[in-house]
């Protein structure tokens, strides 16, 4: 893949992650109306007292790593479970709003593919 395209993907994904990760702490983006099951799930995450901050920290850290082009292979693997859960949440509980989750997941998969040579030793 062209290095400029890869950098562009990293910056776009990094900005998305920083914005939505910071929102988990500051709350500057209003929460959308969710179906009952999705609202119950989100309420449970909030009540744990640590899940939203943990997800937010992971999003902000991976976003910063992507923007500053540091440990990119690590960042996209760290983000993978979060991206998968975003997609599953929207597929199973809240069909609306799946576009941003799909974008994050697709960009993450592209960056995993680009960095695949760095993961090969894990499978020896």
Backbone bond lengths (Angstrom), bond angles and torsions (degrees), N, CA, C in turn:
res aa  C-N    CA-C-N  psi(-1)  N-CA   C-N-CA  omega(-1)  CA-C   N-CA-C  phi
1 X - - - 1.452 - - 1.522 108.68 -
2 X 1.303 115.48 143.31 1.454 122.45 177.96 1.529 109.61 -57.93
3 X 1.335 116.56 132.73 1.453 121.87 -177.38 1.531 112.09 -60.21
4 X 1.344 117.77 -35.13 1.460 120.90 179.62 1.525 111.10 -68.37
5 X 1.311 116.48 -37.93 1.470 120.33 177.90 1.526 109.74 -66.81
6 X 1.337 116.34 -42.70 1.463 120.19 178.52 1.527 110.29 -60.31
7 X 1.310 117.93 -45.28 1.476 121.52 179.21 1.527 110.54 -62.29
8 X 1.338 116.69 -41.04 1.458 121.05 178.29 1.531 110.37 -60.86
9 X 1.338 116.86 -45.76 1.469 121.35 178.38 1.517 110.17 -61.47
10 X 1.330 117.34 -43.54 1.464 121.21 179.06 1.529 110.87 -60.32
11 X 1.314 117.22 -43.95 1.467 120.69 -177.91 1.525 110.87 -67.88
12 X 1.331 117.61 -45.10 1.474 120.64 179.09 1.520 110.13 -61.36
13 X 1.330 117.38 -49.36 1.461 120.77 179.62 1.522 110.33 -63.03
14 X 1.318 117.68 -42.27 1.459 121.34 178.85 1.520 112.31 -59.88
15 X 1.325 116.80 -44.01 1.469 120.20 179.18 1.527 111.61 -64.67
16 X 1.330 116.44 -43.36 1.469 120.01 177.59 1.525 110.05 -58.03
17 X 1.325 116.43 -46.19 1.466 120.75 -177.51 1.524 111.88 -66.01
18 X 1.311 117.05 -42.07 1.469 119.96 179.74 1.532 110.44 -64.02
19 X 1.325 116.96 -43.88 1.464 120.25 -178.77 1.528 110.93 -64.17
20 X 1.336 117.05 -51.27 1.465 119.19 -177.73 1.526 112.29 -73.15
21 X 1.336 117.88 -29.22 1.456 120.43 174.93 1.514 111.49 -68.19
22 X 1.333 117.03 -44.65 1.467 121.16 178.07 1.520 110.99 -64.72
23 X 1.326 116.79 -32.20 1.463 120.45 178.56 1.529 111.84 -61.24
24 X 1.314 117.27 -28.29 1.464 120.33 178.89 1.525 112.11 -68.32
25 X 1.324 116.83 -19.25 1.466 121.12 178.08 1.527 112.07 -100.75
26 X 1.327 116.24 -40.33 1.466 120.90 -172.38 1.522 111.69 -97.76
27 X 1.313 118.24 -34.60 1.454 122.21 177.93 1.515 114.01 72.88
28 X 1.317 118.38 42.49 1.461 121.59 -178.75 1.529 112.95 -87.16
29 X 1.338 118.66 -11.65 1.458 122.41 174.33 1.527 107.01 -105.49
30 X 1.337 118.24 120.43 1.462 119.67 -178.52 1.530 111.82 -63.71
31 X 1.304 115.77 141.40 1.466 120.89 179.35 1.525 109.50 -72.72
32 X 1.321 117.46 135.26 1.468 119.93 178.84 1.533 110.89 -74.63
33 X 1.320 115.49 161.64 1.457 120.68 172.75 1.523 108.20 -67.87
34 X 1.326 116.12 131.89 1.458 120.73 -177.52 1.518 110.39 -119.09
35 X 1.332 117.40 151.56 1.466 119.89 171.80 1.526 109.93 -59.26
36 X 1.307 116.50 160.76 1.472 121.99 -174.24 1.532 113.04 -55.08
37 X 1.327 117.09 -46.43 1.468 119.87 -178.43 1.527 111.02 -64.10
38 X 1.326 116.63 -41.29 1.465 120.46 179.69 1.517 110.91 -67.44
39 X 1.343 116.77 -40.38 1.462 120.23 178.70 1.524 110.71 -63.93
40 X 1.325 116.55 -38.92 1.473 120.22 177.34 1.512 112.19 -63.75
41 X 1.324 116.01 -40.96 1.462 121.02 178.16 1.522 110.82 -63.57
42 X 1.342 116.27 -47.22 1.474 120.20 179.70 1.523 110.43 -62.76
43 X 1.328 116.81 -40.00 1.465 120.76 178.33 1.530 110.54 -61.73
44 X 1.310 116.17 -40.23 1.474 119.80 178.27 1.527 110.98 -64.00
45 X 1.336 117.18 -40.85 1.469 119.88 177.51 1.529 111.00 -62.01
46 X 1.318 116.41 -42.19 1.465 120.70 179.60 1.526 110.17 -64.83
47 X 1.322 117.17 -42.22 1.473 121.14 -176.46 1.529 113.15 -67.12
48 X 1.329 117.92 -21.33 1.467 118.13 177.49 1.521 110.58 -63.87
49 X 1.329 115.65 -29.19 1.454 120.35 -179.99 1.520 114.39 84.88
50 X 1.329 116.89 -9.17 1.470 118.13 -178.57 1.524 114.00 -131.37
51 X 1.317 118.85 -20.46 1.470 119.59 -174.30 1.524 112.87 -66.45
52 X 1.330 118.13 -48.19 1.464 118.93 -179.97 1.525 111.37 -62.78
53 X 1.336 119.26 -46.34 1.468 118.00 176.41 1.533 112.53 -60.68
54 X 1.320 117.91 -39.04 1.460 121.14 179.30 1.525 111.01 -63.45
55 X 1.322 116.61 -47.20 1.463 120.52 178.31 1.529 109.96 -61.88
56 X 1.333 116.35 -43.01 1.466 120.45 178.99 1.518 112.30 -61.43
57 X 1.325 117.31 -43.08 1.467 121.29 179.38 1.526 110.16 -63.99
58 X 1.326 117.06 -43.57 1.465 120.09 179.02 1.523 110.35 -62.16
59 X 1.328 117.34 -42.67 1.461 120.35 179.50 1.530 111.35 -64.02
60 X 1.315 117.37 -45.11 1.470 120.39 -178.59 1.529 110.48 -66.52
61 X 1.316 117.35 -45.48 1.472 120.17 -179.60 1.516 111.27 -62.38
62 X 1.336 117.29 -47.61 1.464 118.35 179.79 1.524 111.07 -65.39
63 X 1.319 117.03 -36.63 1.466 119.73 176.41 1.514 112.38 -61.06
64 X 1.326 116.84 -44.46 1.462 120.78 178.58 1.527 111.58 -65.08
65 X 1.327 116.60 -42.19 1.467 120.00 178.11 1.525 111.03 -60.82
66 X 1.317 116.80 -40.07 1.460 119.92 179.58 1.521 111.43 -68.16
67 X 1.313 117.28 -44.39 1.466 120.10 -178.85 1.522 111.40 -65.18
68 X 1.339 116.88 -40.41 1.461 120.04 -178.85 1.527 112.95 -88.35
69 X 1.350 116.67 5.45 1.458 122.33 175.84 1.533 112.62 56.50
70 X 1.310 116.06 41.89 1.463 122.28 178.82 1.531 108.72 -116.61
71 X 1.283 116.67 132.52 1.466 123.15 175.60 1.520 111.59 48.56
72 X 1.315 117.22 45.84 1.465 122.14 -175.19 1.527 111.18 -60.56
73 X 1.324 117.34 -43.32 1.468 120.31 -179.81 1.531 110.62 -60.96
74 X 1.316 117.48 -39.08 1.467 121.61 176.68 1.525 110.56 -67.72
75 X 1.326 116.67 -43.98 1.467 121.56 -176.36 1.526 111.55 -60.32
76 X 1.340 117.22 -44.58 1.461 118.49 -176.68 1.525 112.24 -72.71
77 X 1.329 117.44 -28.81 1.468 119.72 174.69 1.529 109.94 -73.08
78 X 1.319 117.21 -37.67 1.465 121.21 176.28 1.525 110.50 -63.30
79 X 1.312 116.85 -35.82 1.457 121.99 -179.06 1.527 112.57 -77.48
80 X 1.309 119.20 -22.89 1.466 122.45 -172.99 1.540 113.61 -52.83
81 X 1.336 120.72 -49.41 1.469 118.90 -179.93 1.531 112.87 -64.52
82 X 1.317 116.98 -33.29 1.468 120.50 177.65 1.525 109.19 -66.76
83 X 1.326 117.53 -45.23 1.466 121.61 -179.81 1.526 111.23 -63.53
84 X 1.314 116.68 -41.91 1.466 120.43 178.56 1.528 110.08 -62.50
85 X 1.316 117.25 -42.74 1.466 120.19 178.96 1.517 112.16 -67.44
86 X 1.324 117.74 -32.89 1.469 119.91 175.20 1.525 109.88 -60.20
87 X 1.322 115.67 -48.91 1.467 120.47 -179.28 1.519 110.92 -63.00
88 X 1.323 117.43 -47.65 1.465 120.39 -178.51 1.526 111.82 -62.95
89 X 1.335 117.37 -39.16 1.470 121.08 177.33 1.525 109.78 -57.60
90 X 1.329 116.39 -47.00 1.458 119.36 -177.19 1.532 112.50 -74.51
91 X 1.311 117.88 -33.47 1.462 119.86 178.05 1.522 112.06 -69.90
92 X 1.322 117.05 -37.89 1.467 120.61 -174.13 1.530 113.84 -96.31
93 X 1.335 118.51 -33.95 1.463 119.97 -170.30 1.522 115.11 -116.81
94 X 1.306 118.06 -35.69 1.463 120.85 -174.73 1.525 109.23 -143.19
95 X 1.322 116.26 91.31 1.469 120.29 -175.08 1.522 112.40 -63.27
96 X 1.304 117.64 -33.51 1.467 119.89 178.46 1.525 110.14 -68.56
97 X 1.292 115.89 148.58 1.465 119.92 178.11 1.508 114.41 79.25
98 X 1.319 116.82 16.28 1.464 119.07 -178.68 1.527 112.03 -75.48
99 X 1.324 118.13 -20.05 1.473 120.87 -175.79 1.532 112.60 -58.33
100 X 1.345 120.09 -49.86 1.472 118.30 178.58 1.533 112.47 -62.45
101 X 1.326 116.55 -38.73 1.469 119.89 178.66 1.525 110.50 -64.59
102 X 1.321 116.46 -40.54 1.462 120.40 178.28 1.526 110.64 -65.70
103 X 1.326 116.71 -40.93 1.465 120.18 178.68 1.527 110.89 -61.54
104 X 1.326 116.96 -46.60 1.475 120.82 178.64 1.523 110.11 -59.82
105 X 1.317 116.83 -45.19 1.466 120.67 -178.38 1.527 111.59 -65.22
106 X 1.319 117.13 -44.56 1.467 120.57 -179.50 1.527 110.69 -63.80
107 X 1.332 116.98 -46.50 1.464 119.60 178.85 1.529 111.00 -62.84
108 X 1.324 116.55 -37.76 1.460 120.30 178.29 1.534 110.70 -64.81
109 X 1.319 117.06 -43.64 1.471 120.78 178.91 1.532 110.33 -62.89
110 X 1.319 117.20 -41.46 1.466 120.84 177.97 1.530 110.16 -59.52
111 X 1.328 116.92 -44.67 1.471 119.59 -179.29 1.525 112.12 -70.26
112 X 1.312 117.70 -32.14 1.467 119.90 174.03 1.531 108.95 -64.31
113 X 1.324 116.91 -43.84 1.459 121.20 178.59 1.531 111.20 -60.55
114 X 1.326 116.50 -44.55 1.469 121.12 -179.36 1.525 110.92 -62.10
115 X 1.317 117.68 -33.81 1.462 122.36 -177.30 1.528 112.98 -98.52
116 X 1.325 117.00 13.59 1.462 120.87 -172.79 1.532 113.02 -55.53
117 X 1.315 119.16 -35.50 1.469 121.16 -179.80 1.528 111.63 -59.20
118 X 1.309 117.75 -29.83 1.466 121.61 179.79 1.524 111.88 -73.32
119 X 1.321 117.81 -19.51 1.471 121.50 -179.51 1.526 112.77 -94.74
120 X 1.322 118.20 -14.23 1.470 121.71 -176.68 1.527 113.56 -53.28
121 X 1.361 119.19 -41.17 1.469 118.29 179.72 1.539 113.30 -61.24
122 X 1.300 117.57 -21.37 1.461 119.87 178.50 1.518 112.50 -68.66
123 X 1.336 116.26 -22.00 1.446 120.90 -175.54 1.528 113.80 -104.63
124 X 1.323 117.10 12.79 1.477 120.89 177.80 1.501 110.77 -82.29
